[in-house]
């Protein structure tokens, strides 16, 4: 068994510990931001976009009704014939209404599928959050303890196996300063 241990990488362990702590300090806020963004997205879909397209569908329904009424009125009028302008306005209003219906269906589908699509990813985030909250701080503390032990070990001089040879006594030089 060797009489001496060679500890030469305490600085590398300390640098790794410092990097781990830096990672923890930056990763936690990032995870919090991601979680908040997921919640904001859910609220935006369920409240903002869903309500917007419901109101827009109603507005476009009224415009379509008005365009159809104008076309019907033009056709029934004895004083003027139905014009292409009214027919084109009905087609345009109907296309806008159908586009709004499609968007509303799409937003409803997103709201319905949001949890099933996000849950696996949210579970992974929670696993990472647990790792950051529990395991990595423990690892950093363990590294700190190990560094203390290694520093004490490396800083403690070992008892020499053989005493150093004694140097012969120096004799003062006459007429000069020592």
Secondary structure, 3 states (H helix, E strand, C coil): CCCCCCCCCHHHHHHHHHHHHHHHHHHHHHHHHHHHHHHHHHHHHHHHHHHHHHHHHHHHHHHHHHHHHHHHHHHHCCCCCCCHHHHHHHHHHHHHHHHHHHHHHHHHHHHHHHHHHHHHHHHHHHHHHHHHHHHHHHHHHHHHHHHHHHHHHHHCCCCCCCCCCCCCCCCCCCCCCC
